[in-house]
């Protein structure tokens, strides 16, 4: 009888732990969806070197706009302009990724503290 009580007690503790874990996973998933939704509404402006303009990338990493400083673009080497624009786009995407990773770390820390 005592072994049965110990087994039942252990099962109840394991079930509690499973509920706590499931709740933490649900909270993490909810907060990640909120982070992604929030990032989708934001954007990053990244300059095109050397002062040729800027690119705007949204929170999903999608290019939204390219703005040129017309006078500066007229005097730049056309063969290098494409590479400079692509470099700015990639830097903006990297910034978005860093923002998301930082947000995920913060979420993970706060969920793990509970």
C-alpha positions as CSV (number, residue, x, y, z in Angstrom):
1,X,0.0,0.0,0.0
2,X,2.8,2.4,0.9
3,X,4.5,1.8,-2.5
4,X,1.3,2.6,-4.3
5,X,1.0,5.9,-2.3
6,X,4.6,6.7,-3.2
7,X,4.0,6.0,-6.9
8,X,0.8,8.0,-6.9
9,X,2.6,10.9,-5.2
10,X,5.4,10.7,-7.8
11,X,2.9,10.7,-10.6
12,X,1.2,13.8,-9.2
13,X,4.5,15.6,-8.9
14,X,5.4,14.7,-12.5
15,X,2.0,15.9,-13.7
16,X,2.5,19.2,-11.9
17,X,6.0,19.5,-13.5
18,X,4.5,18.8,-16.9
19,X,1.8,21.5,-16.5
20,X,4.4,24.0,-15.4
21,X,6.6,23.1,-18.4
22,X,3.6,23.3,-20.8
23,X,2.6,26.7,-19.4
24,X,6.1,28.0,-19.8
25,X,6.2,26.7,-23.4
26,X,2.8,28.4,-24.1
27,X,4.0,31.6,-22.6
28,X,7.3,31.5,-24.6
29,X,5.4,30.9,-27.9
30,X,2.9,33.7,-27.2
31,X,5.7,36.1,-26.4
32,X,7.7,35.1,-29.6
33,X,4.6,35.7,-31.7
34,X,4.2,39.1,-30.1
35,X,7.9,39.9,-30.7
36,X,7.5,38.9,-34.4
37,X,4.4,40.9,-34.7
38,X,6.1,43.9,-33.2
39,X,9.1,43.6,-35.4
40,X,7.0,43.4,-38.5
41,X,5.7,46.9,-37.8
42,X,9.2,48.3,-37.3
43,X,12.0,48.9,-39.7
44,X,15.6,49.6,-40.0
45,X,17.1,52.5,-42.0
46,X,20.7,51.7,-43.1
47,X,22.9,54.1,-44.9
48,X,24.4,53.4,-48.3
49,X,28.1,54.1,-48.0
50,X,29.6,56.6,-48.6
51,X,26.6,58.8,-48.0
52,X,24.8,57.7,-51.2
53,X,21.4,57.4,-49.5
54,X,19.7,54.8,-47.4
55,X,17.7,51.5,-47.6
56,X,14.7,50.7,-45.4
57,X,14.1,47.1,-44.4
58,X,11.0,46.1,-42.4
59,X,11.0,43.9,-39.3
60,X,10.6,40.8,-41.5
61,X,13.8,41.6,-43.4
62,X,12.0,42.7,-46.5
63,X,13.2,45.7,-48.5
64,X,10.7,48.5,-48.3
65,X,12.5,51.4,-49.9
66,X,15.7,52.8,-51.3
67,X,16.4,56.5,-51.1
68,X,19.3,58.0,-53.0
69,X,21.1,61.3,-52.5
70,X,20.9,62.1,-56.2
71,X,23.8,64.5,-56.4
72,X,26.1,62.0,-54.7
73,X,24.9,59.1,-56.8
74,X,25.6,61.0,-60.0
75,X,29.3,61.2,-59.1
76,X,29.8,57.7,-57.9
77,X,31.1,54.7,-59.9
78,X,28.0,53.0,-61.4
79,X,29.7,49.6,-61.3
80,X,30.0,49.9,-57.5
81,X,26.5,51.3,-56.7
82,X,24.7,47.9,-56.8
83,X,27.2,46.3,-54.5
84,X,26.9,49.2,-52.1
85,X,23.1,49.0,-52.1
86,X,23.2,45.2,-51.5
87,X,25.7,45.7,-48.7
88,X,23.3,48.2,-47.0
89,X,20.4,45.8,-47.4
90,X,22.4,43.0,-45.8
91,X,23.5,45.2,-42.9
92,X,19.9,46.2,-42.3
93,X,18.8,42.6,-42.3
94,X,21.6,41.7,-39.9
95,X,20.4,44.5,-37.6
96,X,16.8,43.1,-37.6
97,X,18.2,39.6,-36.9
98,X,20.2,41.0,-33.9
99,X,17.1,42.8,-32.6
100,X,15.1,39.5,-32.8
101,X,17.8,37.5,-31.2
102,X,18.1,40.0,-28.3
103,X,14.3,39.8,-27.9
104,X,14.4,36.0,-27.9
105,X,17.1,36.0,-25.2
106,X,15.1,38.4,-23.1
107,X,12.0,36.3,-23.4
108,X,13.9,33.1,-22.6
109,X,15.5,34.7,-19.5
110,X,12.1,35.9,-18.2
111,X,10.3,32.6,-18.8
112,X,13.1,30.6,-17.3
113,X,13.1,32.7,-14.1
114,X,9.6,31.6,-13.3
